[in-house]
Amino acid sequence: MDAADYRPRTVVSGGPLELAVLWGGFPLLGAGAGWLLAATTGWLARLPWVPFGGLVRWLDQLPEPQATAGAIAVGVLAGLVIAGIGTAERLIVTVDAAQVRLRRSAENRTVARVDTRVAFLAHKHLVLLDADGAELVREPTDLSAAALAAAFREHGWGWADDDPHRSAYRLWVRDLPGLPTGADALLRARERAIQRDRRDDARELRRELGLIGVVLRDDDKRQYWRLTNRAVAPGSEQPTSAERDADGR
């Protein structure tokens, strides 16, 4: 067995209460919604326009009690599906003295303490920064800030109650000076992705910006940015090896 398996650790998750809400609450809500739909199909079917009008009229023609029982069963099933998705998507954080493991759905990510300067919770995101101020992790979560702080501090990690670089962020506007080469184009593309609610694209563009030393903070649909210590200032890019060879350097 690996020595890491013997290290004391702290697990932070929603716990049994969260699972009870997911697997008990959502099916009950679904059952209630199904019963309400079955009870009001006659009234809904008489309206001149209603969403899914064909389905409503079909339900209204079904005999009772089969119609009500069927609507409740479908509601319960929908609630179970939502509960399953919620269970898979919840974040579980396991902290020990050497590393933190982040588990969501089938994804596992591990970050070493030696690579991390500070961890904190900001805008319902767990964030880990390295010594240069670059983001190692940014994970959305509803986990308790107090529970996370206690877990990290218990195992000797640096924890901040707020973003230590909060005052360094500046509102991004197009063609703003001070950004590394290529950052403005990436920010424009990300702005379009945010406006179109293309979250995967926005997340990928955030990663691309991080590679050139730009860290982002979103406020509604506005982007705020700061530079890490590794960011290359405009006009000071180092020449590539091919460029050096061509210049005889």
Secondary structure, DSSP 8 states (H G I E B T S, - for coil): --GGGGS-EEEES-HHHHHHIIIIIHHHHHHHHHHHHHHHHHHHHTSS--TTHHHHHHHHHS-TTHHHHHHHHHHHHHHHHHHHHHHHH--EEEEESSEEEEEETTEEEEEEGGG-SEEEEETTEEEEE-TTS-EEEEEE----HHHHHHHHHHTT--B-SS-TTGGG-EE--TT-TTS-TTHHHHHHHHHHHHHTT-HHHHHHHHHHHHHTTEEEEEETTEEEEEE-TT---TT-----HHHHHHTT-
